[in-house]
Amino acid sequence: MSTARLTIDLDALAANWRALDAVSADTTETAAVVKANGYGLGAQPVARALAKAGARRFFVAVAEEGAAIREALGPGVEINVFSGHMRGDTDMIRDLNLVPMINSIDQMLRHVEALPGHPFGIQLDTGMNRLGMEPAEWAALREIALEQNPTLIMSHLACADEPDHDMNLMQLQAFREMTDGLAVPRSLSATGGILMGPEFHFDVTRPGIGLYGGLPYEEALTVVRLDLPVIQLRELEAGETVGYGNTWTAPGPTVIATVAAGYADGIHRIIGPNTHLFAGDVPCPIRGRISMDLIGVEVTHLTEEPGGLTLLGPQQSVDMIADNGGTIGYEVLTSLGGRMTRRYKGG
């Protein structure tokens, strides 16, 4: 096989959902966020595995993403759309029975006029300044919105991956001030909020990155394994260089494995100097620049010629790779390219 192989462990994914569900308060429903093509892992198989585990409410970023989830799961689940009711979405929202999270007065008017009686939720801005109604806008629309019986009122935490950050309690207080006393289910927390405790849970939690094996859920099972096939082995003498720009020079006799993957597959150039691939549990450093389709890896110290090397797996998580590139695990997962052969375990 000449392409990288991405293995997704659906049983581990489901186990992570069940574990986060167990952390949530007994009266709290645990939903699942499957936006961005299931965080890059395949929306339909991911959604089916989570539904089998018990999830009945799903969240996507845009209405178009809801189509894949509805096709995979049929009519028995609720699919919520973070971006709300955008222009041109009406037919899709109606035909697929999607639930838009209304973000503004304009969206509220569009929804009520186009689809009277159709379910919707409300998204409030409690300080992140991204999506949702600010307090003044909510105060102006609140009574009208409540008369239409929203299914959910939600907001989103900006700093939940830093539990001690002052912003968390500020947003919690703002959310309570905007919603206490209302007879509508509420949702504030994704993975990080779940881990901060019951006061953040409310009626519905929305785990995302923790399902897929990422921080801040440190106990998450590994979901993703990425194996890269070795195309060729090369023996270098001292002074020879590897890759574009001659950025790495062999200090002595060296064996380099050229593996079939690169930045076209979402393996960003910036991680190269700090990253190893693995032959079993043995680390093998990247040498030279990561190019579009190929990566050079030193395997001088191996006792056997490798047929492939592992970038992601039990030895090295998405967050370790992210640290090597100064980014976050979310970006690593969602960047993994479509050229990779995807294989699903369990589910």
SEGU-759244 format. One record per residue (C-alpha): x, y, z. Coordinates in steps of 0.5 Angstrom, whole numbers, plus 500, padded with zeros to 3 digits. Layout:
<nodes>
<node xx="X" yy="Y" zz="Z"/>
...
</nodes>
This chain:
<nodes>
<node xx="500" yy="500" zz="500"/>
<node xx="503" yy="507" zz="498"/>
<node xx="498" yy="511" zz="502"/>
<node xx="498" yy="513" zz="509"/>
<node xx="493" yy="509" zz="513"/>
<node xx="489" yy="512" zz="518"/>
<node xx="486" yy="507" zz="523"/>
<node xx="480" yy="510" zz="527"/>
<node xx="478" yy="506" zz="533"/>
<node xx="470" yy="507" zz="534"/>
<node xx="470" yy="502" zz="540"/>
<node xx="475" yy="507" zz="544"/>
<node xx="471" yy="513" zz="541"/>
<node xx="464" yy="510" zz="544"/>
<node xx="468" yy="509" zz="551"/>
<node xx="470" yy="516" zz="551"/>
<node xx="463" yy="518" zz="550"/>
<node xx="460" yy="513" zz="556"/>
<node xx="466" yy="516" zz="560"/>
<node xx="464" yy="523" zz="559"/>
<node xx="457" yy="521" zz="560"/>
<node xx="458" yy="518" zz="567"/>
<node xx="462" yy="524" zz="569"/>
<node xx="456" yy="529" zz="567"/>
<node xx="450" yy="530" zz="573"/>
<node xx="445" yy="524" zz="573"/>
<node xx="440" yy="529" zz="570"/>
<node xx="444" yy="531" zz="564"/>
<node xx="444" yy="529" zz="557"/>
<node xx="450" yy="528" zz="554"/>
<node xx="450" yy="530" zz="547"/>
<node xx="456" yy="529" zz="542"/>
<node xx="459" yy="534" zz="537"/>
<node xx="461" yy="531" zz="530"/>
<node xx="462" yy="537" zz="526"/>
<node xx="468" yy="538" zz="521"/>
<node xx="467" yy="531" zz="518"/>
<node xx="467" yy="528" zz="525"/>
<node xx="473" yy="532" zz="527"/>
<node xx="476" yy="529" zz="521"/>
<node xx="475" yy="522" zz="522"/>
<node xx="469" yy="521" zz="518"/>
<node xx="462" yy="524" zz="520"/>
<node xx="458" yy="518" zz="519"/>
<node xx="461" yy="512" zz="522"/>
<node xx="463" yy="517" zz="528"/>
<node xx="456" yy="518" zz="529"/>
<node xx="453" yy="511" zz="528"/>
<node xx="458" yy="509" zz="533"/>
<node xx="456" yy="515" zz="538"/>
<node xx="449" yy="513" zz="537"/>
<node xx="450" yy="506" zz="538"/>
<node xx="453" yy="508" zz="545"/>
<node xx="447" yy="512" zz="547"/>
<node xx="448" yy="519" zz="544"/>
<node xx="441" yy="522" zz="541"/>
<node xx="443" yy="529" zz="540"/>
<node xx="448" yy="531" zz="536"/>
<node xx="451" yy="538" zz="534"/>
<node xx="454" yy="540" zz="527"/>
<node xx="457" yy="547" zz="525"/>
<node xx="453" yy="548" zz="519"/>
<node xx="446" yy="545" zz="516"/>
<node xx="450" yy="542" zz="510"/>
<node xx="454" yy="538" zz="515"/>
<node xx="447" yy="535" zz="518"/>
<node xx="445" yy="532" zz="512"/>
<node xx="451" yy="527" zz="513"/>
<node xx="448" yy="525" zz="520"/>
<node xx="441" yy="525" zz="518"/>
<node xx="443" yy="520" zz="512"/>
<node xx="447" yy="516" zz="517"/>
<node xx="442" yy="516" zz="523"/>
<node xx="435" yy="517" zz="520"/>
<node xx="430" yy="520" zz="524"/>
<node xx="431" yy="518" zz="531"/>
<node xx="436" yy="523" zz="533"/>
<node xx="436" yy="531" zz="534"/>
<node xx="441" yy="535" zz="530"/>
<node xx="443" yy="542" zz="532"/>
<node xx="446" yy="547" zz="528"/>
<node xx="451" yy="552" zz="531"/>
<node xx="451" yy="557" zz="526"/>
<node xx="443" yy="557" zz="526"/>
<node xx="438" yy="559" zz="521"/>
<node xx="442" yy="562" zz="515"/>
<node xx="440" yy="565" zz="508"/>
<node xx="439" yy="559" zz="504"/>
<node xx="438" yy="554" zz="509"/>
<node xx="431" yy="554" zz="510"/>
<node xx="429" yy="548" zz="505"/>
<node xx="435" yy="543" zz="509"/>
<node xx="433" yy="545" zz="516"/>
<node xx="425" yy="543" zz="514"/>
<node xx="427" yy="537" zz="510"/>
<node xx="432" yy="534" zz="514"/>
<node xx="429" yy="536" zz="521"/>
<node xx="435" yy="540" zz="523"/>
<node xx="434" yy="544" zz="529"/>
<node xx="438" yy="551" zz="528"/>
<node xx="441" yy="555" zz="534"/>
<node xx="439" yy="562" zz="533"/>
<node xx="444" yy="567" zz="534"/>
<node xx="441" yy="574" zz="532"/>
<node xx="434" yy="577" zz="532"/>
<node xx="435" yy="577" zz="524"/>
<node xx="436" yy="569" zz="525"/>
<node xx="430" yy="569" zz="529"/>
<node xx="425" yy="573" zz="524"/>
<node xx="428" yy="569" zz="519"/>
<node xx="426" yy="562" zz="522"/>
<node xx="419" yy="564" zz="525"/>
<node xx="417" yy="567" zz="518"/>
<node xx="420" yy="561" zz="514"/>
<node xx="418" yy="555" zz="518"/>
<node xx="413" yy="557" zz="524"/>
<node xx="413" yy="552" zz="529"/>
<node xx="419" yy="548" zz="527"/>
<node xx="424" yy="547" zz="533"/>
<node xx="430" yy="551" zz="534"/>
<node xx="434" yy="553" zz="540"/>
<node xx="438" yy="559" zz="542"/>
<node xx="445" yy="561" zz="543"/>
<node xx="447" yy="566" zz="547"/>
<node xx="454" yy="570" zz="548"/>
<node xx="456" yy="570" zz="555"/>
<node xx="463" yy="573" zz="553"/>
<node xx="467" yy="570" zz="548"/>
<node xx="464" yy="575" zz="542"/>
<node xx="464" yy="569" zz="537"/>
<node xx="456" yy="567" zz="536"/>
<node xx="450" yy="568" zz="540"/>
<node xx="446" yy="574" zz="542"/>
<node xx="449" yy="579" zz="547"/>
<node xx="445" yy="581" zz="554"/>
<node xx="442" yy="587" zz="551"/>
<node xx="439" yy="583" zz="544"/>
<node xx="437" yy="577" zz="548"/>
<node xx="433" yy="582" zz="553"/>
<node xx="430" yy="585" zz="547"/>
<node xx="428" yy="578" zz="544"/>
<node xx="427" yy="574" zz="550"/>
<node xx="419" yy="574" zz="551"/>
<node xx="418" yy="573" zz="543"/>
<node xx="423" yy="567" zz="543"/>
<node xx="420" yy="564" zz="549"/>
<node xx="413" yy="564" zz="546"/>
<node xx="416" yy="560" zz="541"/>
<node xx="418" yy="554" zz="545"/>
<node xx="425" yy="554" zz="544"/>
<node xx="428" yy="547" zz="545"/>
<node xx="435" yy="549" zz="548"/>
<node xx="438" yy="555" zz="550"/>
<node xx="446" yy="555" zz="550"/>
<node xx="453" yy="558" zz="550"/>
<node xx="460" yy="556" zz="550"/>
<node xx="466" yy="557" zz="554"/>
<node xx="472" yy="561" zz="552"/>
<node xx="477" yy="558" zz="557"/>
<node xx="475" yy="551" zz="559"/>
<node xx="481" yy="548" zz="557"/>
<node xx="484" yy="552" zz="563"/>
<node xx="480" yy="551" zz="569"/>
<node xx="483" yy="556" zz="573"/>
<node xx="481" yy="562" zz="568"/>
<node xx="477" yy="567" zz="571"/>
<node xx="473" yy="567" zz="565"/>
<node xx="470" yy="561" zz="566"/>
<node xx="466" yy="563" zz="573"/>
<node xx="465" yy="570" zz="569"/>
<node xx="461" yy="566" zz="563"/>
<node xx="458" yy="562" zz="568"/>
<node xx="455" yy="567" zz="572"/>
<node xx="453" yy="571" zz="566"/>
<node xx="449" yy="565" zz="563"/>
<node xx="445" yy="564" zz="569"/>
<node xx="443" yy="571" zz="569"/>
<node xx="441" yy="571" zz="562"/>
<node xx="437" yy="564" zz="563"/>
<node xx="435" yy="563" zz="571"/>
<node xx="428" yy="561" zz="572"/>
<node xx="427" yy="559" zz="565"/>
<node xx="423" yy="553" zz="563"/>
<node xx="428" yy="551" zz="558"/>
<node xx="433" yy="546" zz="558"/>
<node xx="440" yy="549" zz="558"/>
<node xx="447" yy="547" zz="555"/>
<node xx="454" yy="551" zz="557"/>
<node xx="459" yy="546" zz="557"/>
<node xx="463" yy="542" zz="552"/>
<node xx="469" yy="537" zz="554"/>
<node xx="473" yy="542" zz="558"/>
<node xx="466" yy="544" zz="562"/>
<node xx="464" yy="537" zz="563"/>
<node xx="471" yy="536" zz="567"/>
<node xx="470" yy="543" zz="571"/>
<node xx="464" yy="540" zz="575"/>
<node xx="456" yy="539" zz="576"/>
<node xx="455" yy="547" zz="576"/>
<node xx="457" yy="547" zz="569"/>
<node xx="453" yy="541" zz="566"/>
<node xx="446" yy="544" zz="566"/>
<node xx="441" yy="540" zz="562"/>
<node xx="445" yy="538" zz="556"/>
<node xx="453" yy="537" zz="555"/>
<node xx="456" yy="537" zz="548"/>
<node xx="463" yy="533" zz="549"/>
<node xx="467" yy="534" zz="542"/>
<node xx="475" yy="533" zz="542"/>
<node xx="475" yy="529" zz="549"/>
<node xx="471" yy="524" zz="544"/>
<node xx="476" yy="523" zz="539"/>
<node xx="482" yy="522" zz="544"/>
<node xx="484" yy="530" zz="545"/>
<node xx="486" yy="534" zz="551"/>
<node xx="483" yy="537" zz="556"/>
<node xx="480" yy="530" zz="557"/>
<node xx="487" yy="526" zz="560"/>
<node xx="484" yy="520" zz="561"/>
<node xx="481" yy="519" zz="554"/>
<node xx="483" yy="513" zz="550"/>
<node xx="487" yy="513" zz="544"/>
<node xx="482" yy="514" zz="538"/>
<node xx="487" yy="515" zz="532"/>
<node xx="493" yy="511" zz="529"/>
<node xx="497" yy="514" zz="523"/>
<node xx="501" yy="509" zz="520"/>
<node xx="506" yy="512" zz="514"/>
<node xx="509" yy="507" zz="509"/>
<node xx="516" yy="507" zz="508"/>
<node xx="518" yy="507" zz="500"/>
<node xx="525" yy="507" zz="500"/>
<node xx="531" yy="507" zz="505"/>
<node xx="537" yy="511" zz="503"/>
<node xx="544" yy="510" zz="506"/>
<node xx="548" yy="517" zz="507"/>
<node xx="555" yy="518" zz="508"/>
<node xx="557" yy="524" zz="513"/>
<node xx="556" yy="531" zz="510"/>
<node xx="550" yy="529" zz="505"/>
<node xx="544" yy="533" zz="506"/>
<node xx="536" yy="531" zz="506"/>
<node xx="530" yy="534" zz="503"/>
<node xx="529" yy="541" zz="501"/>
<node xx="534" yy="547" zz="503"/>
<node xx="539" yy="542" zz="505"/>
<node xx="537" yy="543" zz="512"/>
<node xx="539" yy="537" zz="515"/>
<node xx="546" yy="534" zz="514"/>
<node xx="548" yy="527" zz="516"/>
<node xx="554" yy="527" zz="522"/>
<node xx="556" yy="520" zz="520"/>
<node xx="554" yy="514" zz="516"/>
<node xx="546" yy="515" zz="516"/>
<node xx="540" yy="511" zz="514"/>
<node xx="534" yy="515" zz="512"/>
<node xx="527" yy="512" zz="511"/>
<node xx="523" yy="516" zz="506"/>
<node xx="515" yy="515" zz="508"/>
<node xx="509" yy="517" zz="504"/>
<node xx="506" yy="523" zz="507"/>
<node xx="507" yy="530" zz="507"/>
<node xx="504" yy="537" zz="508"/>
<node xx="498" yy="535" zz="503"/>
<node xx="496" yy="530" zz="508"/>
<node xx="495" yy="535" zz="514"/>
<node xx="502" yy="533" zz="517"/>
<node xx="505" yy="541" zz="517"/>
<node xx="512" yy="543" zz="516"/>
<node xx="513" yy="546" zz="522"/>
<node xx="512" yy="540" zz="526"/>
<node xx="518" yy="537" zz="523"/>
<node xx="524" yy="539" zz="527"/>
<node xx="521" yy="537" zz="534"/>
<node xx="517" yy="530" zz="532"/>
<node xx="519" yy="523" zz="531"/>
<node xx="516" yy="517" zz="528"/>
<node xx="516" yy="510" zz="531"/>
<node xx="518" yy="503" zz="529"/>
<node xx="514" yy="500" zz="535"/>
<node xx="516" yy="504" zz="541"/>
<node xx="523" yy="506" zz="538"/>
<node xx="523" yy="513" zz="536"/>
<node xx="526" yy="515" zz="530"/>
<node xx="527" yy="523" zz="528"/>
<node xx="524" yy="527" zz="522"/>
<node xx="530" yy="529" zz="518"/>
<node xx="530" yy="535" zz="513"/>
<node xx="524" yy="539" zz="511"/>
<node xx="517" yy="535" zz="511"/>
<node xx="515" yy="536" zz="503"/>
<node xx="508" yy="535" zz="500"/>
<node xx="508" yy="528" zz="499"/>
<node xx="514" yy="525" zz="503"/>
<node xx="518" yy="525" zz="509"/>
<node xx="525" yy="523" zz="511"/>
<node xx="526" yy="519" zz="518"/>
<node xx="532" yy="517" zz="521"/>
<node xx="532" yy="509" zz="522"/>
<node xx="540" yy="508" zz="523"/>
<node xx="539" yy="505" zz="530"/>
<node xx="534" yy="500" zz="528"/>
<node xx="536" yy="493" zz="528"/>
<node xx="531" yy="491" zz="522"/>
<node xx="528" yy="495" zz="516"/>
<node xx="522" yy="498" zz="517"/>
<node xx="516" yy="497" zz="512"/>
<node xx="512" yy="503" zz="516"/>
<node xx="513" yy="508" zz="521"/>
<node xx="507" yy="511" zz="526"/>
<node xx="506" yy="518" zz="527"/>
<node xx="500" yy="518" zz="531"/>
<node xx="498" yy="512" zz="536"/>
<node xx="499" yy="510" zz="543"/>
<node xx="506" yy="513" zz="543"/>
<node xx="505" yy="520" zz="541"/>
<node xx="498" yy="523" zz="541"/>
<node xx="495" yy="529" zz="537"/>
<node xx="496" yy="533" zz="543"/>
<node xx="504" yy="532" zz="543"/>
<node xx="504" yy="533" zz="535"/>
<node xx="500" yy="539" zz="536"/>
<node xx="505" yy="542" zz="542"/>
<node xx="511" yy="540" zz="537"/>
<node xx="508" yy="545" zz="532"/>
<node xx="505" yy="550" zz="537"/>
<node xx="498" yy="549" zz="535"/>
<node xx="492" yy="545" zz="538"/>
<node xx="490" yy="537" zz="538"/>
<node xx="483" yy="540" zz="534"/>
<node xx="488" yy="542" zz="528"/>
<node xx="492" yy="536" zz="528"/>
<node xx="485" yy="532" zz="527"/>
<node xx="481" yy="536" zz="522"/>
<node xx="487" yy="537" zz="518"/>
<node xx="489" yy="530" zz="516"/>
<node xx="488" yy="529" zz="509"/>
<node xx="483" yy="525" zz="505"/>
<node xx="488" yy="522" zz="501"/>
<node xx="489" yy="517" zz="507"/>
<node xx="486" yy="510" zz="507"/>
<node xx="481" yy="510" zz="513"/>
<node xx="480" yy="504" zz="516"/>
<node xx="475" yy="503" zz="522"/>
<node xx="476" yy="498" zz="528"/>
<node xx="469" yy="496" zz="532"/>
<node xx="463" yy="500" zz="532"/>
</nodes>
